[in-house]
Amino acid sequence: MRGLLAWCTLGLGWAIAALGGPPALAQGYPSRPIHFIVGFAAGGPNDIVARILGDWLSNHMGQQWVIENRAGSGGMLAAGYVAAAAPDGYTVMFVAPNNAIGESLYKKLPFNFRRDTVPVASTLKLANLMVVPPDFPANTVAEFIDYARKNPGKLNMASSGNGTSVHMSGELFKLMAKIDMTHVPYRGSAVAMPDLMSGKVHVMFDNLPGSITFARSGKLKALGVTTAQRWPQTPDIPAISETLPGYEASIWYGISAPKGTPPEIVAILNKAVNAALADPKMIAKFQEIGAEPAPMTPEQFGKLIDDETEKWRKVVEFANISIE
């Protein structure tokens, strides 16, 4: 009932926003704090990146970037909140593949991400990391597949929520490896970590910034990255495609704003984000957590979202997955 009320509230909010008055002018922007909405729990990869970026932008734009975690439904609650917000540049959202996936995965959303938001800026490109508990009886992707085939239905696959890249990277792996695992969604990968480390769940295809520290410290065991080739920041970790030819799930992060946000404000935000991505100190910080800056114009980022939405639509349809 609580979930239904939340969706209804979001739907009402979107309708009110659509009927609202004209957007604020860009003159003097920003003149108050900007709320940066993250659709997952604090401590996860999205949150880590948002706080690094938000801190730089706060220091260089003259107004605080306030990180708000609105976890639930694979980031869809946050997306619905932003779609319903005033298009004045003071509410923006952290965007990732879950937003492209959600359009085809969720059948009854009270909003449409591409219709009801505008692309602002691309931020990073990165990989997902296939991680298992340190005592899991497999040290390679091939050994994992062999173990899973010998134990059908006995393995639990954690994710940061339904429809996230973490979830869908695992579903793609299941399809291509021809194995059976039970999906266990959490409200963010940070929430799943204790269960993964203790072996209550057995594998996760987590965004690299959320799991690389644990893998480096031995608290998790990294088996492979989801990009087509080995990831530059983790060259010692094989690509899953080295075992499953053709497997690939590249990850991207960015920022969007409510539809109707003035182009002048979008341009200001895009310029500020791209300046952050060009800062050598920021580049070093992002590379330390396994990510690479990926600056784009709003138009280029919009095309990436379109392309990714269609790519993941095919995976959702092929896997026959849907959420009501």
Secondary structure, DSSP 8 states (H G I E B T S, - for coil): -HHHHHHHHHHHHHHHHHT------STT--SS-EEEEESS-TTSHHHHHHHHHHHHHHHHHSS-EEEEE---GGGHHHHHHHHTS-SSSSEEEEE-HHHHHHHHHBSS-SS-HHHHEEEEEEEEEE-EEEEE-TT-S-SSHHHHHHHHHHSTT-EEEEESSTTSHHHHHHHHHHHHHT--EEEEE-SSHHHHHHHHHHTSS-EEEEEHHHHHHHHHHTSSEEEEESSSS--TT-TTS-BGGGTSTT----EEEEEEEETT--HHHHHHHHHHHHHHHH-HHHHHHHHHTT-EE----HHHHHHHHHHHHHHHHHHHHHHT--B-
